[in-house]
Amino acid sequence: MGLWGFLAVAVIFGCLLEAYRVYAKSKSRTSKADVERLEARLAGLESSGNLEERVRALEAIVTDPKFQLDREISKLETPGGKSASG
């Protein structure tokens, strides 16, 4: 490989390296923005108390004896004990 071949490989390698650096930099910027957006959303949910109310409502539904009975009846009604939706 002569001088021109070496220069061509060096230029191609340099371009690929720079392209990877730009890609990595933009990817890290995007992920930081996503994390900040999710943290702000979580803080908003926690401060409003809405999240805690939702969890309590779900706990009440799941621990309700009627809900448990309905699930057991649904299992008996479908062949093989599998739910109709899945």
Legacy VTK file of the C-alpha trace (Angstrom):
# vtk DataFile Version 3.0
C-alpha trace
ASCII
DATASET POLYDATA
POINTS 86 float
0.000 0.000 0.000
1.409 3.280 -1.059
1.160 6.771 0.328
-2.224 7.451 -1.312
-3.717 4.236 0.062
-2.529 5.118 3.546
-3.993 8.631 3.279
-7.313 7.265 2.013
-7.575 4.822 4.943
-6.637 7.584 7.411
-9.284 9.962 6.019
-11.997 7.286 6.044
-11.070 6.269 9.584
-11.112 9.913 10.724
-14.550 10.485 9.190
-15.959 7.362 10.830
-14.506 8.358 14.192
-16.002 11.858 13.988
-19.391 10.462 12.923
-19.390 8.151 15.947
-18.485 11.017 18.294
-21.373 13.130 16.959
-23.759 10.173 17.323
-22.662 9.433 20.909
-22.935 13.098 21.894
-26.458 13.483 20.492
-27.566 10.214 22.091
-26.393 11.299 25.545
-28.108 14.676 25.130
-31.381 12.993 24.238
-31.253 10.591 27.155
-30.539 13.416 29.614
-33.544 15.339 28.299
-35.728 12.248 28.630
-34.583 11.682 32.202
-35.277 15.308 33.129
-38.732 15.146 31.518
-39.609 11.944 33.389
-38.300 13.320 36.687
-40.456 16.423 36.266
-43.509 14.290 35.481
-42.891 12.079 38.523
-42.453 15.116 40.762
-45.739 16.516 39.469
-47.575 13.273 40.151
-46.097 12.955 43.623
-46.879 16.542 44.564
-50.482 16.358 43.392
-51.176 13.189 45.373
-52.856 11.782 42.287
-50.437 8.857 42.077
-51.089 7.797 45.657
-54.851 7.972 45.111
-54.557 5.771 42.031
-52.527 3.161 43.888
-55.046 3.096 46.724
-57.925 2.696 44.275
-56.167 -0.193 42.536
-55.401 -1.849 45.867
-59.062 -1.568 46.846
-60.176 -3.150 43.570
-57.707 -6.021 43.666
-58.314 -6.871 47.333
-62.099 -6.692 46.952
-63.609 -10.154 47.584
-66.098 -9.686 44.732
-63.231 -9.022 42.319
-61.503 -12.223 43.464
-64.722 -14.196 43.097
-65.331 -12.806 39.602
-61.845 -13.877 38.525
-62.364 -17.381 39.880
-65.723 -17.672 38.106
-64.179 -16.440 34.863
-61.504 -19.131 35.124
-64.158 -21.812 35.585
-66.237 -20.580 32.623
-63.408 -20.720 30.076
-62.018 -24.059 28.869
-58.666 -24.927 30.403
-58.998 -22.240 33.077
-57.503 -19.556 30.846
-59.042 -16.129 30.560
-60.891 -15.250 27.379
-58.662 -12.228 26.725
-55.340 -14.010 26.844
LINES 1 87
86 0 1 2 3 4 5 6 7 8 9 10 11 12 13 14 15 16 17 18 19 20 21 22 23 24 25 26 27 28 29 30 31 32 33 34 35 36 37 38 39 40 41 42 43 44 45 46 47 48 49 50 51 52 53 54 55 56 57 58 59 60 61 62 63 64 65 66 67 68 69 70 71 72 73 74 75 76 77 78 79 80 81 82 83 84 85
